[in-house]
Amino acid sequence: MKGIKEVRNRIRAVDSASKITLAMQLVAASKMKRAQDFAIGSRPYLLRLSEIICCLSEKKIQKSMHPFFLSRENKKRCIIVVGTDKGLCGMLNNTLFKSIPEGDMSFISVGRKAMQFLSQSKRPLIASFSINDRVQYHEVLGICEFIGKLYLDARIDGVEILFQKFINTLTYRPLLQRVLPMDGFYDVFNQMLKSADLEPEYFQRDPRGLLFEPDIKGIIDHIARIFLKYNLHQVFLEAKASEHSARMVAMKNATDNAESLSQELKLEYNKARQYAITNEIIELAVSAAESS
């Protein structure tokens, strides 16, 4: 049986670790609530923006006016991998990295963990970015301008983004979503409706004729760029909501395990004390018997 002093030191260490994990759990819970509200609250805006593009398609406006809507043969494929900057979030990153497809492609990392994984696995890394917990819009603009320039310069033929799609506090799943080109928009819109548990009839089509000012080309160009920005912004909001949810759950499990271990150690400590007291009594009894 371990000594009393050793068990007591272990109890102190476990209790100290439990206080740390509990504090991290509470911090992650507050960040999780804010991130979930942002992710869920911004979904309707992206849905309406998608509906506008679908309506433009219904009016038979040529999407080829803008290169973002023009299909290409995807020879030079690029994938944006959205990881986390910090650890202690369970299997979130590992599950995401296992979903990275194999093949000849280049990568852009978002988050320090994604950059480390792609570098260590010897994958071609074009650039690395970082997004803070609040997902500032100017950070998204920098990434959009970077991939937009690569696409317009024909250095890449297609852009996809791999991230953890937020479902609820306990559920998030890796999702590989196409960003560029924006063809096949009806399928994309239907996927958005499905993920939001909405039927297509929820969005009513406008039967009236539309008059575009100043011109159709300018409107198409503006909508293409603004959709790219808000689409990526929504992806990062979903990824952050998943990250904070995973970290909160991981810290809660760590706190529960620490409290359970502390109870076991306290039981062991009490047994050790009882064993030591019993030995003292036996020694006193033997000494008394010998002296008499």
C-alpha positions as CSV (number, residue, x, y, z in Angstrom):
1,M,0.0,0.0,0.0
2,K,1.3,3.5,-0.8
3,G,2.5,5.7,1.9
4,I,0.2,8.3,3.5
5,K,2.3,11.2,2.4
6,E,2.5,10.0,-1.2
7,V,-1.3,9.6,-1.4
8,R,-1.9,13.0,0.2
9,N,0.4,14.7,-2.4
10,R,-1.5,13.0,-5.2
11,I,-4.8,14.1,-3.8
12,R,-3.6,17.7,-3.7
13,A,-2.3,17.5,-7.3
14,V,-5.6,16.0,-8.6
15,D,-7.7,18.6,-6.8
16,S,-5.5,21.4,-8.2
17,A,-5.9,19.9,-11.7
18,S,-9.7,19.7,-11.2
19,K,-9.9,23.4,-10.3
20,I,-7.9,24.3,-13.5
21,T,-10.1,22.1,-15.8
22,L,-13.3,23.5,-14.1
23,A,-12.1,27.0,-14.8
24,M,-11.3,26.1,-18.4
25,Q,-14.7,24.5,-18.7
26,L,-16.5,27.6,-17.6
27,V,-14.5,29.8,-20.0
28,A,-15.2,27.4,-22.9
29,A,-18.9,27.4,-22.0
30,S,-19.2,31.2,-22.2
31,K,-17.3,31.3,-25.5
32,M,-19.4,28.3,-26.8
33,K,-22.7,30.1,-26.1
34,R,-21.5,33.2,-28.0
35,A,-20.1,31.2,-30.9
36,Q,-23.2,29.1,-31.2
37,D,-25.5,32.2,-31.2
38,F,-23.3,33.8,-34.0
39,A,-23.2,30.6,-36.1
40,I,-27.0,30.0,-35.9
41,G,-28.0,33.6,-36.1
42,S,-26.1,34.2,-39.3
43,R,-27.5,31.2,-41.2
44,P,-30.7,32.9,-42.4
45,Y,-28.7,35.7,-44.0
46,L,-26.6,33.3,-46.0
47,L,-29.8,31.4,-47.0
48,R,-31.4,34.5,-48.3
49,L,-28.2,35.4,-50.2
50,S,-28.3,32.0,-51.8
51,E,-31.9,32.4,-52.7
52,I,-31.1,35.6,-54.5
53,I,-28.5,33.8,-56.6
54,C,-31.0,31.0,-57.4
55,C,-33.5,33.7,-58.4
56,L,-31.0,35.2,-60.7
57,S,-30.5,31.8,-62.3
58,E,-34.2,31.4,-62.8
59,K,-34.3,34.7,-64.7
60,K,-31.7,33.1,-67.1
61,I,-29.0,35.6,-66.4
62,Q,-25.7,34.3,-67.7
63,K,-23.6,33.2,-64.8
64,S,-20.5,33.2,-67.0
65,M,-20.4,37.0,-66.7
66,H,-18.2,36.4,-63.7
67,P,-15.4,33.8,-63.5
68,F,-16.5,32.7,-60.1
69,F,-19.6,31.1,-61.7
70,L,-17.7,29.6,-64.6
71,S,-17.0,25.8,-64.4
72,R,-13.4,24.6,-65.0
73,E,-11.7,21.3,-65.3
74,N,-10.4,20.8,-61.7
75,K,-6.8,20.0,-62.5
76,K,-5.3,22.2,-59.8
77,R,-7.3,21.5,-56.7
78,C,-7.0,23.5,-53.5
79,I,-8.4,22.7,-50.0
80,I,-8.7,25.0,-47.1
81,V,-8.4,23.1,-43.8
82,V,-9.9,24.9,-40.8
83,G,-8.3,23.6,-37.6
84,T,-7.9,25.2,-34.2
85,D,-5.2,27.4,-32.7
86,K,-5.2,25.6,-29.4
87,G,-5.6,22.1,-28.2
88,L,-7.6,20.5,-25.4
89,C,-10.7,20.0,-27.6
90,G,-10.9,16.2,-27.6
91,M,-10.8,14.5,-31.0
92,L,-12.0,17.5,-32.9
93,N,-8.8,18.1,-34.9
94,N,-7.9,14.4,-35.3
95,T,-11.4,13.6,-36.8
96,L,-11.0,16.5,-39.1
97,F,-7.5,15.6,-40.3
98,K,-8.6,12.0,-41.0
99,S,-11.2,13.4,-43.5
100,I,-8.5,15.1,-45.7
101,P,-8.7,13.5,-49.1
102,E,-5.7,11.9,-50.7
103,G,-4.4,13.0,-54.1
104,D,-2.5,15.7,-55.9
105,M,-3.7,19.0,-54.4
106,S,-2.5,22.1,-52.6
107,F,-3.6,23.3,-49.1
108,I,-4.3,26.4,-47.2
109,S,-4.4,26.1,-43.4
110,V,-6.5,28.1,-41.0
111,G,-5.4,27.6,-37.4
112,R,-2.1,26.6,-35.9
113,K,-3.0,22.9,-35.5
114,A,-3.9,22.6,-39.2
115,M,-0.7,24.2,-40.2
116,Q,1.3,21.9,-38.0
117,F,-0.4,18.8,-39.3
118,L,-0.1,19.7,-43.0
119,S,3.6,20.6,-42.5
120,Q,4.4,17.4,-40.6
121,S,2.6,15.3,-43.2
122,K,4.6,16.9,-46.0
123,R,1.6,18.2,-47.9
124,P,2.0,21.3,-50.2
125,L,1.0,24.3,-48.1
126,I,0.4,27.5,-50.0
127,A,-0.5,29.8,-47.1
128,S,-1.5,29.8,-43.5
129,F,-4.0,32.0,-41.7
130,S,-5.4,32.4,-38.2
131,I,-8.9,33.4,-37.0
132,N,-9.6,34.7,-33.5
133,D,-12.5,33.5,-31.4
134,R,-14.8,36.4,-32.5
135,V,-14.2,35.7,-36.2
136,Q,-13.5,39.3,-37.3
137,Y,-14.9,40.1,-40.7
138,H,-11.6,41.7,-41.9
139,E,-9.8,38.4,-41.3
140,V,-12.2,36.7,-43.6
141,L,-11.7,39.4,-46.2
142,G,-8.0,38.7,-46.3
143,I,-8.5,35.0,-47.0
144,C,-11.2,35.7,-49.6
145,E,-8.9,38.1,-51.5
146,F,-6.1,35.6,-51.4
147,I,-8.0,32.7,-52.8
148,G,-10.0,34.9,-55.2
149,K,-6.7,36.2,-56.7
150,L,-5.3,32.6,-57.0
151,Y,-8.5,31.5,-58.8
152,L,-8.7,34.5,-61.2
153,D,-5.0,34.1,-62.0
154,A,-5.7,30.4,-62.9
155,R,-3.2,29.2,-60.3
156,I,-5.9,27.0,-58.9
157,D,-9.0,25.6,-60.7
158,G,-11.2,24.8,-57.7
159,V,-11.4,25.7,-54.0
160,E,-12.9,23.5,-51.3
161,I,-13.0,24.0,-47.5
162,L,-12.9,21.3,-44.9
163,F,-14.3,22.2,-41.5
164,Q,-16.3,20.9,-38.5
165,K,-19.9,21.6,-39.2
166,F,-21.7,22.5,-36.0
167,I,-24.9,20.5,-35.3
168,N,-25.3,20.9,-31.5
169,T,-23.2,21.0,-28.4
170,L,-22.4,17.3,-28.6
171,T,-22.4,16.8,-32.3
172,Y,-20.2,18.2,-35.1
173,R,-19.1,16.5,-38.2
174,P,-16.3,17.1,-40.8
175,L,-17.7,18.6,-44.0
176,L,-15.9,19.2,-47.3
177,Q,-17.7,22.0,-49.1
178,R,-17.0,23.5,-52.5
179,V,-16.3,27.3,-52.5
180,L,-15.2,28.0,-56.1
181,P,-16.5,27.8,-58.7
182,M,-20.1,28.5,-57.7
183,D,-21.8,26.4,-60.3
184,G,-24.5,23.9,-59.5
185,F,-26.0,26.5,-57.1
186,Y,-29.4,24.8,-56.8
187,D,-27.7,21.7,-55.3
188,V,-25.8,24.0,-52.9
189,F,-29.0,25.8,-51.9
190,N,-30.9,22.6,-51.3
191,Q,-28.0,21.3,-49.1
192,M,-28.2,24.5,-47.0
193,L,-32.0,24.1,-46.6
194,K,-31.5,20.5,-45.6
195,S,-28.9,21.3,-43.0
196,A,-31.2,24.1,-41.6
197,D,-34.2,21.6,-41.5
198,L,-36.2,23.8,-43.9
199,E,-38.2,22.8,-46.9
200,P,-37.7,24.5,-50.3
201,E,-41.2,25.9,-50.1
202,Y,-40.1,27.9,-47.0
203,F,-38.5,30.4,-49.5
204,Q,-41.2,31.9,-51.7
205,R,-40.1,32.8,-55.2
206,D,-40.8,36.3,-56.4
207,P,-43.0,36.1,-59.5
208,R,-42.5,39.7,-60.5
209,G,-40.1,40.8,-63.2
210,L,-36.9,42.2,-61.9
211,L,-35.2,45.4,-63.0
212,F,-31.5,45.6,-62.3
213,E,-29.6,48.9,-61.8
214,P,-27.0,50.1,-62.7
215,D,-26.5,46.9,-64.8
216,I,-26.7,43.1,-64.6
217,K,-22.9,42.6,-64.9
218,G,-22.2,44.9,-62.0
219,I,-24.8,43.2,-59.8
220,I,-23.5,39.7,-60.7
221,D,-20.0,40.8,-59.9
222,H,-21.0,42.3,-56.5
223,I,-23.1,39.3,-55.5
224,A,-20.4,36.8,-56.5
225,R,-17.8,38.5,-54.3
226,I,-20.1,39.2,-51.3
227,F,-21.4,35.6,-51.3
228,L,-17.8,34.2,-51.3
229,K,-17.1,36.4,-48.2
230,Y,-20.2,35.6,-46.3
231,N,-19.9,31.9,-47.2
232,L,-16.4,31.7,-45.7
233,H,-17.5,33.8,-42.7
234,Q,-20.3,31.3,-42.0
235,V,-17.9,28.4,-42.3
236,F,-15.5,29.9,-39.7
237,L,-18.4,30.7,-37.4
238,E,-19.5,27.0,-37.6
239,A,-15.9,25.8,-37.0
240,K,-15.5,28.1,-33.9
241,A,-18.8,26.9,-32.5
242,S,-17.7,23.3,-32.9
243,E,-14.3,24.1,-31.4
244,H,-15.7,25.7,-28.2
245,S,-18.3,23.0,-27.8
246,A,-15.7,20.3,-28.1
247,R,-13.4,22.1,-25.6
248,M,-16.2,22.6,-23.1
249,V,-17.2,18.9,-23.3
250,A,-13.5,17.8,-23.0
251,M,-12.9,20.0,-20.0
252,K,-16.1,18.8,-18.3
253,N,-15.0,15.2,-18.8
254,A,-11.6,16.0,-17.4
255,T,-13.2,17.7,-14.4
256,D,-15.5,14.7,-13.8
257,N,-12.5,12.2,-14.1
258,A,-10.4,14.3,-11.7
259,E,-13.2,14.4,-9.1
260,S,-13.7,10.6,-9.5
261,L,-9.9,10.0,-9.1
262,S,-9.8,12.3,-6.1
263,Q,-12.6,10.3,-4.4
264,E,-10.7,7.0,-5.0
265,L,-7.5,8.5,-3.7
266,K,-9.2,9.8,-0.6
267,L,-10.6,6.3,0.0
268,E,-7.1,4.9,-0.4
269,Y,-5.8,7.6,2.0
270,N,-8.3,6.7,4.7
271,K,-7.4,3.0,4.3
272,A,-3.7,3.9,4.6
273,R,-4.3,5.9,7.8
274,Q,-6.4,3.1,9.3
275,Y,-3.7,0.6,8.4
276,A,-1.1,2.9,10.1
277,I,-3.2,3.4,13.2
278,T,-3.8,-0.4,13.5
279,N,-0.1,-1.1,13.3
280,E,0.6,1.5,16.0
281,I,-2.0,-0.1,18.3
282,I,-0.5,-3.6,17.6
283,E,3.0,-2.3,18.4
284,L,1.8,-0.7,21.6
285,A,0.0,-3.9,22.7
286,V,3.1,-6.0,21.9
287,S,5.4,-3.6,23.9
288,A,3.0,-3.6,26.8
289,A,2.9,-7.4,26.8
290,E,6.7,-7.7,26.7
291,S,7.2,-5.1,29.5
292,S,4.8,-7.0,31.7
